[in-house]
Amino acid sequence: MQVSRSCYYEWRNSANSPNSEQLKLRVAIKDIFAKSRKTYGSRRLVKALAIAGYQVGRYQVRSIMKRLNLEVRYPKRFRVTTDSRHTLKVEPNLLNRRFNPAHPNQVWTTDLSYIWTNEGWMYLAVVIDLFSRRVVGWAIDEHMQTSLCIKALQMAYWRKKPETGLLHHSDRGSQYASHDYQQLKMMGMNQSMSAKGDCWDNSPTERFFRSLKSEHLSYESLKTKMMAKLSIIDYIAFYNGQRLHSTLNYQSPIAFESLNYKEIA
């Protein structure tokens, strides 16, 4: 039932006590917090508890979290790796921070980042559908060459098969400005690029990497590159299928996408 041993025994021992409802709430909070990989603060916990049938306010949740010593994982600073010092053609910023498209497969954003392991660096490229914030394509390898970004794009394309006219946004990195990456135009996509040195123009994708590292990888001991790859794929599955997003009215990307596909139909 995916309930931890400690939560089960606390629930069993308190079932007949005068404060059983309060103790059940504490068990629920501990269980949801654990399943969120220690990433849910009081706001997300309130939303998750409501889904589970508990009507409780943030003040009470914060108080219980303090008593239970539930400490949320917070973001850490990470260095920027984008190299835009090149002479390749740069596309205009067609997205212009319009991060809330009305339909799936209307706007995709992309970026790449690095992951350290005891065997050396690994690099991750992702493609995100802004409609649901879902990671629709990714690629992991020992290099950050253009081919890595192309693999992520190809995964997204063949999985989703978007119609002609999709807007594909990235930073000005040499990988995305390269001639080889221009095959996205043969896929019927329009290319958009962030302004020079402005990470906010691609903030949803930057936010994914921040969450991946601050909520997950910073607490992992990645002894091998294979461990890193499996760990990243595991987090992407959690991120798409379980993690609640405030921009999606506290739904997971898959749940939001499924609900709104029905509404569009």
C-alpha positions as a LaTeX table, in Angstrom:
\begin{tabular}{lrrr}
\hline
Residue & $x$ (\AA) & $y$ (\AA) & $z$ (\AA) \\
\hline
Met1 & 0.00 & 0.00 & 0.00 \\
Gln2 & 3.12 & 2.23 & $-0.13$ \\
Val3 & 2.79 & 3.23 & 3.54 \\
Ser4 & 5.94 & 3.36 & 5.61 \\
Arg5 & 6.35 & 0.99 & 8.57 \\
Ser6 & 6.55 & 3.85 & 11.11 \\
Cys7 & 3.34 & 5.46 & 9.78 \\
Tyr8 & 1.51 & 2.14 & 9.97 \\
Tyr9 & 2.47 & 1.50 & 13.58 \\
Glu10 & 1.63 & 5.06 & 14.62 \\
Trp11 & $-1.79$ & 4.70 & 13.02 \\
Arg12 & $-2.40$ & 1.25 & 14.57 \\
Asn13 & $-1.39$ & 2.31 & 18.07 \\
Ser14 & $-3.50$ & 5.47 & 17.95 \\
Ala15 & $-6.67$ & 4.15 & 16.31 \\
Asn16 & $-8.64$ & 3.88 & 19.55 \\
Ser17 & $-7.19$ & 6.86 & 21.41 \\
Pro18 & $-9.20$ & 10.05 & 22.19 \\
Asn19 & $-7.09$ & 12.03 & 19.71 \\
Ser20 & $-7.16$ & 9.44 & 16.95 \\
Glu21 & $-8.30$ & 11.93 & 14.27 \\
Gln22 & $-5.43$ & 14.26 & 15.02 \\
Leu23 & $-2.99$ & 11.38 & 15.01 \\
Lys24 & $-4.39$ & 10.10 & 11.72 \\
Leu25 & $-3.77$ & 13.57 & 10.28 \\
Arg26 & $-0.18$ & 13.45 & 11.50 \\
Val27 & 0.28 & 10.05 & 9.90 \\
Ala28 & $-1.19$ & 11.34 & 6.62 \\
Ile29 & 1.12 & 14.36 & 6.64 \\
Lys30 & 4.19 & 12.21 & 7.30 \\
Asp31 & 3.20 & 9.78 & 4.54 \\
Ile32 & 2.47 & 12.46 & 1.93 \\
Phe33 & 5.65 & 14.31 & 2.85 \\
Ala34 & 7.68 & 11.12 & 2.41 \\
Lys35 & 6.06 & 10.33 & $-0.94$ \\
Ser36 & 6.84 & 13.87 & $-2.12$ \\
Arg37 & 10.52 & 13.08 & $-1.44$ \\
Lys38 & 10.56 & 15.78 & 1.24 \\
Thr39 & 9.76 & 18.49 & $-1.33$ \\
Tyr40 & 6.25 & 19.60 & $-0.26$ \\
Gly41 & 5.94 & 22.65 & 1.95 \\
Ser42 & 2.76 & 23.53 & 3.80 \\
Arg43 & 1.00 & 24.92 & 0.72 \\
Arg44 & 1.39 & 21.75 & $-1.35$ \\
Leu45 & 0.67 & 19.55 & 1.66 \\
Val46 & $-2.66$ & 21.32 & 2.19 \\
Lys47 & $-3.60$ & 20.61 & $-1.43$ \\
Ala48 & $-2.48$ & 16.98 & $-1.23$ \\
Leu49 & $-4.34$ & 16.48 & 2.06 \\
Ala50 & $-7.52$ & 17.89 & 0.50 \\
Ile51 & $-7.25$ & 15.30 & $-2.27$ \\
Ala52 & $-6.89$ & 12.64 & 0.44 \\
Gly53 & $-10.03$ & 13.90 & 2.22 \\
Tyr54 & $-8.51$ & 16.09 & 4.97 \\
Gln55 & $-9.69$ & 19.69 & 5.25 \\
Val56 & $-6.95$ & 21.52 & 7.13 \\
Gly57 & $-5.31$ & 24.96 & 6.96 \\
Arg58 & $-1.69$ & 25.90 & 6.32 \\
Tyr59 & $-1.14$ & 27.14 & 9.89 \\
Gln60 & $-2.09$ & 23.77 & 11.34 \\
Val61 & 0.00 & 21.92 & 8.75 \\
Arg62 & 3.04 & 24.12 & 9.46 \\
Ser63 & 2.59 & 23.50 & 13.18 \\
Ile64 & 2.41 & 19.72 & 12.70 \\
Met65 & 5.41 & 19.76 & 10.37 \\
Lys66 & 7.41 & 21.57 & 13.03 \\
Arg67 & 6.44 & 19.05 & 15.72 \\
Leu68 & 7.32 & 16.16 & 13.41 \\
Asn69 & 10.63 & 17.77 & 12.35 \\
Leu70 & 9.68 & 17.62 & 8.67 \\
Glu71 & 12.25 & 19.81 & 6.89 \\
Val72 & 11.67 & 20.70 & 3.25 \\
Arg73 & 14.48 & 20.48 & 0.72 \\
Tyr74 & 15.26 & 23.98 & $-0.55$ \\
Pro75 & 17.03 & 25.05 & $-3.77$ \\
Lys76 & 20.75 & 25.68 & $-3.90$ \\
Arg77 & 22.64 & 27.91 & $-6.31$ \\
Phe78 & 24.04 & 26.34 & $-9.46$ \\
Arg79 & 26.40 & 27.76 & $-12.05$ \\
Val80 & 25.30 & 28.67 & $-15.57$ \\
Thr81 & 26.69 & 26.53 & $-18.40$ \\
Thr82 & 25.19 & 28.22 & $-21.49$ \\
Asp83 & 27.76 & 29.44 & $-24.01$ \\
Ser84 & 26.22 & 32.07 & $-26.28$ \\
Arg85 & 29.56 & 33.49 & $-27.44$ \\
His86 & 29.37 & 32.28 & $-31.02$ \\
Thr87 & 28.80 & 33.68 & $-34.49$ \\
Leu88 & 25.88 & 31.41 & $-35.40$ \\
Lys89 & 22.51 & 32.83 & $-36.37$ \\
Val90 & 20.29 & 33.78 & $-33.42$ \\
Glu91 & 16.50 & 33.58 & $-33.75$ \\
Pro92 & 14.16 & 36.28 & $-32.33$ \\
Asn93 & 12.34 & 35.82 & $-29.04$ \\
Leu94 & 8.92 & 34.87 & $-30.41$ \\
Leu95 & 7.77 & 33.38 & $-27.08$ \\
Asn96 & 8.38 & 36.60 & $-25.14$ \\
Arg97 & 7.59 & 34.97 & $-21.76$ \\
Arg98 & 4.09 & 33.86 & $-22.74$ \\
Phe99 & 4.34 & 30.69 & $-20.67$ \\
Asn100 & 0.68 & 29.62 & $-20.63$ \\
Pro101 & $-0.40$ & 28.26 & $-24.04$ \\
Ala102 & $-4.01$ & 27.20 & $-24.43$ \\
His103 & $-3.33$ & 23.77 & $-25.92$ \\
Pro104 & $-0.85$ & 20.89 & $-25.64$ \\
Asn105 & 1.97 & 20.70 & $-28.22$ \\
Gln106 & 1.67 & 24.39 & $-28.93$ \\
Val107 & 4.85 & 25.61 & $-27.19$ \\
Trp108 & 7.85 & 23.51 & $-26.21$ \\
Thr109 & 10.88 & 24.80 & $-24.32$ \\
Thr110 & 14.26 & 23.14 & $-24.06$ \\
Asp111 & 17.56 & 23.42 & $-22.22$ \\
Leu112 & 20.45 & 21.31 & $-20.96$ \\
Ser113 & 22.33 & 21.00 & $-17.68$ \\
Tyr114 & 25.09 & 19.02 & $-15.97$ \\
Ile115 & 25.17 & 16.36 & $-13.24$ \\
Trp116 & 28.28 & 15.34 & $-11.30$ \\
Thr117 & 29.01 & 11.69 & $-10.50$ \\
Asn118 & 32.03 & 9.96 & $-8.97$ \\
Glu119 & 32.91 & 8.82 & $-12.48$ \\
Gly120 & 32.73 & 12.32 & $-13.97$ \\
Trp121 & 30.17 & 14.64 & $-15.53$ \\
Met122 & 26.88 & 13.65 & $-17.14$ \\
Tyr123 & 24.66 & 15.99 & $-19.15$ \\
Leu124 & 20.88 & 16.14 & $-19.46$ \\
Ala125 & 18.81 & 17.80 & $-22.20$ \\
Val126 & 15.03 & 18.10 & $-21.81$ \\
Val127 & 12.06 & 19.29 & $-23.84$ \\
Ile128 & 9.05 & 20.56 & $-21.87$ \\
Asp129 & 5.48 & 21.16 & $-23.06$ \\
Leu130 & 4.51 & 24.49 & $-21.48$ \\
Phe131 & 0.81 & 23.62 & $-21.51$ \\
Ser132 & 1.22 & 20.99 & $-18.78$ \\
Arg133 & 4.90 & 21.54 & $-17.80$ \\
Arg134 & 5.40 & 17.89 & $-18.76$ \\
Val135 & 8.84 & 16.64 & $-19.76$ \\
Val136 & 8.06 & 15.15 & $-23.17$ \\
Gly137 & 11.60 & 14.43 & $-24.30$ \\
Trp138 & 15.00 & 13.93 & $-22.71$ \\
Ala139 & 18.49 & 12.62 & $-23.40$ \\
Ile140 & 21.38 & 11.83 & $-21.02$ \\
Asp141 & 25.00 & 11.37 & $-22.07$ \\
Glu142 & 28.64 & 12.05 & $-21.17$ \\
His143 & 28.85 & 15.12 & $-23.43$ \\
Met144 & 26.91 & 18.34 & $-24.08$ \\
Gln145 & 27.22 & 18.39 & $-27.84$ \\
Thr146 & 24.42 & 19.26 & $-30.24$ \\
Ser147 & 23.57 & 15.59 & $-30.76$ \\
Leu148 & 22.43 & 15.38 & $-27.12$ \\
Cys149 & 19.88 & 18.15 & $-27.66$ \\
Ile150 & 18.75 & 16.61 & $-30.94$ \\
Lys151 & 18.08 & 13.26 & $-29.24$ \\
Ala152 & 15.81 & 14.97 & $-26.67$ \\
Leu153 & 13.98 & 16.80 & $-29.46$ \\
Gln154 & 13.54 & 13.64 & $-31.51$ \\
Met155 & 12.11 & 11.76 & $-28.51$ \\
Ala156 & 9.57 & 14.53 & $-27.94$ \\
Tyr157 & 8.66 & 14.70 & $-31.62$ \\
Trp158 & 8.09 & 10.97 & $-32.13$ \\
Arg159 & 6.21 & 10.59 & $-28.85$ \\
Lys160 & 3.85 & 13.53 & $-29.40$ \\
Lys161 & 3.83 & 14.01 & $-33.21$ \\
Pro162 & 2.84 & 17.71 & $-32.99$ \\
Glu163 & 1.13 & 19.54 & $-35.81$ \\
Thr164 & 2.99 & 22.07 & $-37.95$ \\
Gly165 & 3.47 & 25.46 & $-36.30$ \\
Leu166 & 4.68 & 24.44 & $-32.84$ \\
Leu167 & 6.85 & 27.14 & $-31.22$ \\
His168 & 10.17 & 25.73 & $-29.97$ \\
His169 & 11.98 & 27.99 & $-27.49$ \\
Ser170 & 15.55 & 27.75 & $-26.15$ \\
Asp171 & 18.42 & 29.91 & $-24.98$ \\
Arg172 & 21.12 & 31.14 & $-27.38$ \\
Gly173 & 23.51 & 28.28 & $-26.71$ \\
Ser174 & 25.62 & 27.11 & $-29.61$ \\
Gln175 & 23.88 & 23.71 & $-29.59$ \\
Tyr176 & 20.49 & 25.28 & $-30.38$ \\
Ala177 & 21.89 & 27.80 & $-32.88$ \\
Ser178 & 23.85 & 25.15 & $-34.77$ \\
His179 & 23.05 & 24.10 & $-38.33$ \\
Asp180 & 22.40 & 20.50 & $-37.22$ \\
Tyr181 & 19.71 & 21.58 & $-34.77$ \\
Gln182 & 17.83 & 23.38 & $-37.51$ \\
Gln183 & 16.21 & 20.07 & $-38.43$ \\
Leu184 & 13.44 & 21.17 & $-36.06$ \\
Lys185 & 12.30 & 23.43 & $-38.91$ \\
Met186 & 11.95 & 20.34 & $-41.10$ \\
Met187 & 9.63 & 19.03 & $-38.38$ \\
Gly188 & 7.40 & 22.05 & $-38.98$ \\
Met189 & 8.49 & 23.95 & $-35.86$ \\
Asn190 & 9.18 & 27.66 & $-35.47$ \\
Gln191 & 12.29 & 28.49 & $-33.47$ \\
Ser192 & 12.46 & 31.11 & $-30.72$ \\
Met193 & 15.43 & 32.11 & $-28.53$ \\
Ser194 & 15.81 & 33.99 & $-25.26$ \\
Ala195 & 17.34 & 37.44 & $-25.07$ \\
Lys196 & 21.08 & 37.52 & $-24.43$ \\
Gly197 & 21.94 & 36.58 & $-20.84$ \\
Asp198 & 18.28 & 36.54 & $-19.71$ \\
Cys199 & 17.45 & 33.24 & $-17.96$ \\
Trp200 & 13.92 & 34.46 & $-17.16$ \\
Asp201 & 12.99 & 34.09 & $-20.83$ \\
Asn202 & 13.22 & 30.31 & $-20.33$ \\
Ser203 & 12.32 & 30.17 & $-16.64$ \\
Pro204 & 9.95 & 27.13 & $-16.71$ \\
Thr205 & 12.76 & 24.92 & $-18.00$ \\
Glu206 & 15.29 & 26.47 & $-15.61$ \\
Arg207 & 12.81 & 25.74 & $-12.83$ \\
Phe208 & 12.71 & 22.05 & $-13.78$ \\
Phe209 & 16.48 & 21.75 & $-13.46$ \\
Arg210 & 16.42 & 23.60 & $-10.15$ \\
Ser211 & 13.79 & 21.19 & $-8.83$ \\
Leu212 & 15.70 & 18.15 & $-10.12$ \\
Lys213 & 18.89 & 19.20 & $-8.37$ \\
Ser214 & 17.57 & 20.78 & $-5.17$ \\
Glu215 & 14.84 & 18.22 & $-4.49$ \\
His216 & 16.60 & 15.10 & $-5.67$ \\
Leu217 & 20.16 & 14.95 & $-6.95$ \\
Ser218 & 21.66 & 17.00 & $-4.11$ \\
Tyr219 & 20.61 & 14.21 & $-1.74$ \\
Glu220 & 21.80 & 11.33 & $-3.92$ \\
Ser221 & 25.20 & 9.67 & $-3.85$ \\
Leu222 & 25.84 & 9.15 & $-7.54$ \\
Lys223 & 28.76 & 6.73 & $-7.60$ \\
Thr224 & 28.43 & 5.83 & $-11.27$ \\
Lys225 & 27.11 & 7.41 & $-14.43$ \\
Met226 & 24.56 & 4.64 & $-14.79$ \\
Met227 & 23.23 & 5.41 & $-11.31$ \\
Ala228 & 22.86 & 9.05 & $-12.33$ \\
Lys229 & 20.97 & 8.12 & $-15.49$ \\
Leu230 & 18.55 & 5.84 & $-13.64$ \\
Ser231 & 18.08 & 8.41 & $-10.88$ \\
Ile232 & 17.25 & 11.17 & $-13.37$ \\
Ile233 & 14.73 & 9.00 & $-15.23$ \\
Asp234 & 13.14 & 8.08 & $-11.90$ \\
Tyr235 & 12.75 & 11.77 & $-11.01$ \\
Ile236 & 11.27 & 12.62 & $-14.41$ \\
Ala237 & 8.62 & 9.93 & $-13.84$ \\
Phe238 & 7.89 & 11.43 & $-10.39$ \\
Tyr239 & 7.86 & 14.98 & $-11.79$ \\
Asn240 & 5.45 & 14.13 & $-14.61$ \\
Gly241 & 3.15 & 11.79 & $-12.76$ \\
Gln242 & 3.06 & 12.80 & $-9.12$ \\
Arg243 & 4.63 & 16.15 & $-8.23$ \\
Leu244 & 2.02 & 18.90 & $-7.68$ \\
His245 & 2.64 & 22.15 & $-9.60$ \\
Ser246 & 1.31 & 25.47 & $-8.34$ \\
Thr247 & 1.00 & 26.76 & $-11.94$ \\
Leu248 & $-1.28$ & 23.78 & $-12.71$ \\
Asn249 & $-3.64$ & 24.41 & $-9.80$ \\
Tyr250 & $-1.69$ & 21.85 & $-7.76$ \\
Gln251 & $-2.02$ & 18.96 & $-10.17$ \\
Ser252 & 0.69 & 16.82 & $-11.69$ \\
Pro253 & 1.50 & 17.43 & $-15.39$ \\
Ile254 & $-0.06$ & 14.14 & $-16.47$ \\
Ala255 & $-3.22$ & 14.72 & $-14.40$ \\
Phe256 & $-3.55$ & 18.29 & $-15.71$ \\
Glu257 & $-3.00$ & 17.19 & $-19.29$ \\
Ser258 & $-5.50$ & 14.34 & $-19.01$ \\
Leu259 & $-8.19$ & 16.59 & $-17.52$ \\
Asn260 & $-7.74$ & 19.37 & $-20.04$ \\
Tyr261 & $-7.60$ & 17.05 & $-23.03$ \\
Lys262 & $-11.16$ & 16.08 & $-22.06$ \\
Glu263 & $-12.17$ & 19.73 & $-21.74$ \\
Ile264 & $-10.71$ & 20.55 & $-25.15$ \\
Ala265 & $-12.52$ & 17.60 & $-26.72$ \\
\hline
\end{tabular}
